[in-house]
């Protein structure tokens, strides 16, 4: 449900939202098994991009299952939603388009004065084959959102459902346009 609401809010950037994996798919032993489990339990397949981060999702899930106190400080978010709240509307260009990169960099530079040095340090440490440039900007906007904590913390949906393990099923963001 929350993915559909976020897709609607993102407008032309909606394709950046992956289908949500069921928990059993994240814990699968292979990509093939994960796709099969997800298809069987949710009726939806999983993208290669999602399958590429499934192990990281599993790691976060394990932490949240084992450390209930972390649930109030660890929230799922999405970079395009964070950029939308910084810009006030969905960004006009895709994140891999040169104008999309420029827009995202400029928005982040307003919040992080040494952004260029941070990105340079990351690029010197990691090759493009290890970390793509657009992923660096995505990580930066998520960090800025978590770090700055300006505005009101909101979720999509407004009143999240709770899953069988007690976790809220929502995507969280700060509304930078509606500062208190």
N, C-alpha and C positions, 0 to 999 in steps of 0.2 A: 504494500500500500504506500509506504513512504517513498519508494523509488518513483512511483507514478506521480506523486505530488511534487517531488523535486524536479522530475523531467518537465512537468508543466511550468514550474517556476523558471527553469533554465531556458525555455523557449528553444531557439536554434542551437543551443549548446547541450540539448537533452541527450544526444547520443553518447555523451561522456559518462553517463550513469550505467553501470553494469547491472545485470540481473543479480539479485541477492541469492547467494548460495544457502541451501539448507545446511545446518550444522554438520550433519553426517557427511555431506559432500566435502566439506572443508577437511574432515578427518580421514578422507579416503586415501588409499595407498597409491593411487595413480590418477592421472588426468582422465583416463578413460572411465575408471570406476567413479570418479567424482561427477562426470557428466551424466553417467547412467543413473546414479543415485539421485541427482538433482532433477533429472527428467522424470524419474519415477515418482518422486515425492512432491514436486512442485509443478510439473508439466512444462518446465523451462530448461533450456540448455544453458551452458556456461561458456563465456568467451575465453579465448586464449589469454587475454589480459587479466581476467579474473583468476584463471587457473594459475597464472604466473605469480600472483600474490596470495594464493590460498594458504601457503604455509605460514605467512606472516599473520593472516587473519586467525589461523589456528593458534599461533603463539599468544596473540592478544586475548583470544577467547579463553585460553588456559589461565592466563593471569587473572582475568575477570572472574573466572569460576573459582579459582583458589584464593583470591584476595578480594572478598566482597567489598571491603572498604575502598578499593580502587574504582568502583563503579560510579562514585560521585565526582571523580576527577578525570576519568578517561571516557571520551565521547567520540562516536563516529562522526566524521564530517566529510566534506567533499570540496576539492579545490575550486571547481567552477562555481559552486555555491558561495564560497568565500570571496572569490573575485567579484561575483555579482553583488555581494553586499558592500564591497569596497567601492565599486564603480556606480552602483545604484540601479543597474540593469544588466542583462546578459551581455557579455563582451561581444563586439561585432565580428571578430575574426577568430578562427580556430587557434588553439594554443601552439600548433606547429607551423602556422603561417607566420612569416616574418613580422607582419603587422600585429598579429596576436602576441608574439613574443615581446615586441616593443610595448604594447598596451599593458601587458602583465608586469613587465619590468618597471615601467613608469609608476604604476599603481603601488607596487611594493616599495619602490625607492622613496615614495612619500612617507612611508612608515619606518623604513630602515635606512639610516643615513649611510651606512657602510656596505650596502647591498652588493655593489660591484666587487668589493674585496672578499666578501663572503663567497660569492659565486666563483671568483677566481681561485680561492683556496680549495673549494670543492672540486673544481675542474682540474687543478694541479694534483689532487690526491686520487681522483677517480677518472678513468678513461670514459669516453663517450659510450663505449660498449658496456660499461658497468652502470653508468647513470646518464640517461638522456637529459639534454638541456631543459626540455619542458618539464621533466620530472623534478629537476632542481627548483624551478619556479613553483611547481605545485607544492613541494615540501616547504618552501619558504612561506607561501601564503597560509598554509596550515599552521606553521609555526607562529607567524605574525598573529593569526586569529587567536590561537591559544595563549600566546604571550601577552598581547595587548589587552585582550578582554574588555575592549571598549564597547559601549552600547549594551543592549540587552541580549542575554543568552536565550536563544529561541530554538525550537525543534520543529521538525517536519516529520509527522503531524504534530499539531499543537499539544495533543494529549496522547503520548505514545502508548501503544499496547505493550504489555510485558510478556516476554517469551516464557517458556516452561522452566527456564533456569533463573528467572527473576530479572533478566536484562531488559531495559527499555529498547523497543525497536523503533529507532528514530535516527535522523541525521540532524546534527546540531550545528549551529552557527551563531555568530554575533551579528546583530543588526547594527552595522556601523552608521547607517543613515538615520537611526533613531536613538541618538545618544541621550542618556538621562540628563 
